[in-house]
């Protein structure tokens, strides 16, 4: 019998969700594909090259016949730190052009909702590789996600070279305007059943959060304590009522602004 194949991004915020498959009780039970871009996992799931994938939540609206694994997620109740709009110092109301890191379509659509729904105008959009210096040379603002965004938001020496920049947390902007949490990614499958217990895998990963924080602190340059705070205080790996309501509103606003063809009902496993 073939092992299940699953895919996830290799950002630090996914580490507690994949630790079990790399080092824990699920090691050797699945084939795990890691890639920097969350959009790559969505592509693998869309083409049914994996049995399940940790993908941007917008994928459940754009990929046919997928089911969401309930409760397990990468989300934020208020501030996420690793999904940011960065300007050269301007307020968002002054922004005329935005370079978008298209690694996560969920964050791209959230950015467009922030401008269209909350700020009442739309800048010109440019797709770009996730290089902040190049993006801000071309545009007034840049959408940066993952560990590069986390480094910008850190209270550390990493912030010093970019002290003139204005860094705005997208989940915090969402919360300020809606009072709701936000879900960025969830496990999804194209199958009718799934033998993998992703909730138990999450719980095992969270039990090893100190080791995970130490590993990614050395890779990102953050302090171990700052990385642990990020993984335990900023990121939420379970969907609470506020985040569930935020997810529903996100899809409603995405449909309202023509960013998805229709707001399809969520189909949970």
C-alpha positions as CSV (number, residue, x, y, z in Angstrom):
1,X,0.0,0.0,0.0
2,X,1.4,3.4,-1.0
3,X,2.1,6.0,1.7
4,X,-0.1,9.0,1.7
5,X,1.5,12.1,0.2
6,X,1.1,15.5,1.9
7,X,2.5,18.9,1.2
8,X,3.1,22.1,3.2
9,X,5.2,25.2,3.1
10,X,8.4,25.4,4.9
11,X,7.8,28.6,6.8
12,X,8.4,28.5,10.5
13,X,4.7,29.0,11.3
14,X,3.9,25.6,9.7
15,X,6.6,23.8,11.8
16,X,4.3,22.7,14.7
17,X,1.9,21.2,12.1
18,X,4.6,19.1,10.3
19,X,6.9,18.2,13.2
20,X,5.2,14.9,13.8
21,X,5.7,13.9,10.2
22,X,9.4,14.8,10.2
23,X,10.4,13.6,13.7
24,X,7.5,12.3,15.7
25,X,5.0,9.5,15.7
26,X,4.0,10.0,12.1
27,X,7.6,9.9,10.8
28,X,7.8,7.4,8.0
29,X,4.1,7.0,7.7
30,X,3.6,9.7,5.0
31,X,5.6,11.2,2.2
32,X,6.0,15.0,3.1
33,X,6.7,17.6,0.4
34,X,7.9,20.9,1.7
35,X,8.2,24.1,-0.5
36,X,8.7,27.7,0.3
37,X,5.5,28.9,-1.4
38,X,2.1,27.9,0.0
39,X,0.7,28.4,-3.5
40,X,2.8,25.4,-4.6
41,X,1.0,23.1,-2.2
42,X,-2.3,24.4,-3.5
43,X,-1.1,23.5,-7.1
44,X,-0.2,20.0,-6.0
45,X,-3.6,19.5,-4.4
46,X,-5.4,20.9,-7.4
47,X,-3.7,18.4,-9.7
48,X,-4.3,15.6,-7.1
49,X,-0.5,15.0,-6.8
50,X,-0.9,14.9,-3.1
51,X,-3.6,13.3,-0.8
52,X,-3.7,16.4,1.5
53,X,-2.0,19.7,1.7
54,X,-1.7,22.7,4.0
55,X,-2.8,25.4,1.7
56,X,-4.0,29.0,1.7
57,X,-7.7,29.0,2.7
58,X,-8.8,30.6,-0.5
59,X,-8.0,27.2,-2.2
60,X,-11.3,25.8,-0.9
61,X,-13.0,28.4,-3.2
62,X,-10.8,27.8,-6.2
63,X,-10.1,24.1,-6.2
64,X,-12.9,21.8,-7.1
65,X,-14.1,19.1,-4.6
66,X,-11.8,19.7,-1.7
67,X,-12.7,19.1,1.9
68,X,-11.2,21.0,4.8
69,X,-9.7,19.2,7.8
70,X,-11.6,20.8,10.7
71,X,-10.1,22.9,13.5
72,X,-6.4,22.6,12.5
73,X,-5.1,25.8,10.9
74,X,-2.4,28.6,10.7
75,X,-4.3,31.7,11.8
76,X,-4.2,34.6,14.1
77,X,-6.6,36.0,16.7
78,X,-5.3,39.5,16.3
79,X,-1.7,40.0,15.1
80,X,0.2,37.6,12.9
81,X,3.5,39.4,12.3
82,X,4.4,37.2,9.3
83,X,1.9,38.7,6.7
84,X,2.7,42.4,6.3
85,X,2.2,45.4,4.1
86,X,5.4,47.5,4.0
87,X,5.7,51.0,2.7
88,X,8.6,53.4,2.3
89,X,7.1,55.4,5.2
90,X,3.8,56.4,3.7
91,X,0.4,55.8,5.2
92,X,-1.7,53.3,3.4
93,X,-4.0,56.2,2.3
94,X,-1.1,57.6,0.3
95,X,-0.2,54.4,-1.5
96,X,-0.8,54.3,-5.3
97,X,1.0,51.1,-6.2
98,X,1.5,47.8,-4.5
99,X,3.9,44.9,-5.3
100,X,2.3,41.6,-4.4
101,X,4.2,38.5,-3.3
102,X,1.9,35.9,-5.0
103,X,3.2,33.0,-2.8
104,X,-0.1,33.0,-1.0
105,X,-3.3,33.9,-2.8
106,X,-5.1,34.2,0.5
107,X,-2.9,37.1,1.5
108,X,-3.1,38.8,-1.9
109,X,-6.9,38.7,-1.7
110,X,-6.8,40.0,1.9
111,X,-4.7,42.9,0.7
112,X,-7.2,43.8,-2.0
113,X,-10.0,43.6,0.5
114,X,-8.2,45.9,2.9
115,X,-7.9,48.6,0.2
116,X,-11.3,48.1,-1.5
117,X,-13.5,47.5,1.6
118,X,-11.7,49.3,4.4
119,X,-9.8,52.1,2.8
120,X,-12.3,52.7,-0.1
121,X,-9.8,52.9,-3.0
122,X,-7.7,50.6,-5.1
123,X,-4.0,51.1,-6.0
124,X,-2.3,49.6,-9.0
125,X,-1.2,46.0,-8.4
126,X,2.1,44.5,-9.5
127,X,3.1,40.9,-9.2
128,X,6.7,40.5,-8.0
129,X,9.2,38.1,-6.6
130,X,9.4,38.3,-2.8
131,X,12.4,40.7,-2.6
132,X,11.5,43.7,-0.5
133,X,14.2,46.1,-1.8
134,X,13.2,45.5,-5.5
135,X,9.4,45.6,-4.6
136,X,9.7,49.0,-2.9
137,X,11.9,50.3,-5.7
138,X,9.0,49.6,-8.1
139,X,6.0,50.4,-5.8
140,X,4.9,52.5,-2.8
141,X,4.1,49.3,-0.8
142,X,4.9,45.6,-0.8
143,X,3.1,42.5,0.5
144,X,5.6,40.3,2.2
145,X,4.7,37.0,3.8
146,X,6.4,34.2,5.8
147,X,9.7,34.5,7.6
148,X,11.0,37.5,5.7
149,X,7.9,39.4,7.0
150,X,8.5,38.1,10.5
151,X,12.0,39.4,10.5
152,X,10.7,42.9,9.6
153,X,8.3,42.8,12.5
154,X,10.8,41.6,15.0
155,X,12.0,43.7,17.9
156,X,15.6,43.1,17.1
157,X,18.6,44.4,15.3
158,X,17.1,43.0,12.1
159,X,14.7,46.0,12.1
160,X,17.5,48.6,12.1
161,X,18.4,48.6,8.4
162,X,14.7,49.1,7.6
163,X,13.9,51.6,10.3
164,X,12.5,54.1,7.8
165,X,9.9,51.6,6.6
166,X,6.3,51.4,7.8
167,X,5.4,47.8,8.6
168,X,1.6,47.1,8.9
169,X,0.4,43.7,10.1
170,X,-2.4,42.4,7.8
171,X,-4.2,40.4,10.5
172,X,-4.1,43.4,12.8
173,X,-5.6,45.6,10.1
174,X,-8.3,43.0,9.5
175,X,-9.0,42.8,13.3
176,X,-9.2,46.6,13.6
177,X,-11.9,46.8,11.0
178,X,-13.8,43.6,11.8
179,X,-13.0,42.7,15.4
180,X,-12.5,39.1,14.1
181,X,-9.6,36.7,13.9
182,X,-8.2,35.4,10.6
183,X,-7.4,32.0,9.2
184,X,-4.6,32.0,6.6
185,X,-4.1,28.2,5.9
186,X,-5.8,24.9,6.6
187,X,-5.2,21.3,5.7
188,X,-7.4,20.2,2.8
189,X,-7.9,16.9,0.9
190,X,-9.4,15.9,-2.4
191,X,-10.5,12.6,-0.9
192,X,-13.7,11.6,0.8
193,X,-11.8,10.2,3.8
194,X,-8.4,10.8,5.4
195,X,-6.5,8.4,7.6
196,X,-4.2,11.0,9.0
197,X,-5.0,12.6,12.3
198,X,-3.8,16.1,11.7
199,X,-5.1,17.4,15.1
200,X,-3.0,14.8,16.9
201,X,0.0,15.7,14.8
202,X,-0.5,19.4,15.7
203,X,-0.7,18.6,19.3
204,X,2.5,16.6,19.2
205,X,4.3,19.4,17.4
206,X,3.1,22.0,19.9
207,X,4.5,19.8,22.7
208,X,7.9,20.3,21.1
209,X,7.6,24.1,20.7
210,X,10.8,24.9,22.5
211,X,12.9,22.9,20.1
212,X,11.1,24.2,17.1
213,X,11.6,27.8,18.4
214,X,15.3,27.2,18.9
215,X,15.7,25.7,15.4
216,X,14.0,28.6,13.6
217,X,15.5,31.3,15.8
218,X,18.9,30.3,14.5
219,X,17.6,30.3,10.9
220,X,15.8,33.6,11.0
221,X,18.1,35.5,13.4
222,X,15.3,36.2,15.9
223,X,15.9,35.4,19.5
224,X,14.6,32.1,20.8
225,X,12.2,33.8,23.1
226,X,10.9,36.0,20.3
227,X,10.4,33.0,18.0
228,X,8.5,31.2,20.8
229,X,6.3,34.2,21.4
230,X,5.5,34.3,17.7
231,X,4.6,30.6,17.6
232,X,2.6,30.6,20.8
233,X,1.1,34.1,21.0
234,X,0.7,35.3,17.4
235,X,0.0,32.1,15.6
236,X,-3.1,30.1,16.4
237,X,-3.2,26.5,15.3
238,X,-6.9,25.9,16.2
239,X,-9.9,27.7,14.8
240,X,-11.9,29.5,17.5
241,X,-15.4,31.2,17.0
242,X,-13.9,34.6,16.1
243,X,-11.6,33.0,13.5
244,X,-14.4,30.9,12.0
245,X,-16.6,34.1,11.7
246,X,-13.6,35.9,10.2
247,X,-13.2,33.1,7.6
248,X,-16.8,33.4,6.6
249,X,-16.6,37.2,6.3
250,X,-13.4,37.0,4.3
251,X,-15.1,34.8,1.7
252,X,-18.2,37.1,1.6
253,X,-16.0,40.1,1.0
254,X,-14.0,38.3,-1.6
255,X,-17.2,37.5,-3.5
256,X,-18.5,41.1,-3.1
257,X,-15.4,42.5,-4.6
258,X,-15.2,40.0,-7.5
259,X,-12.1,38.3,-6.1
260,X,-13.6,34.8,-6.3
261,X,-16.4,33.7,-8.7
262,X,-18.7,32.7,-5.9
263,X,-18.7,32.1,-2.2
264,X,-19.0,28.3,-2.1
265,X,-20.2,26.6,1.1
266,X,-17.3,25.2,3.1
267,X,-17.1,21.4,2.9
268,X,-15.5,19.9,6.0
269,X,-14.2,16.3,6.2
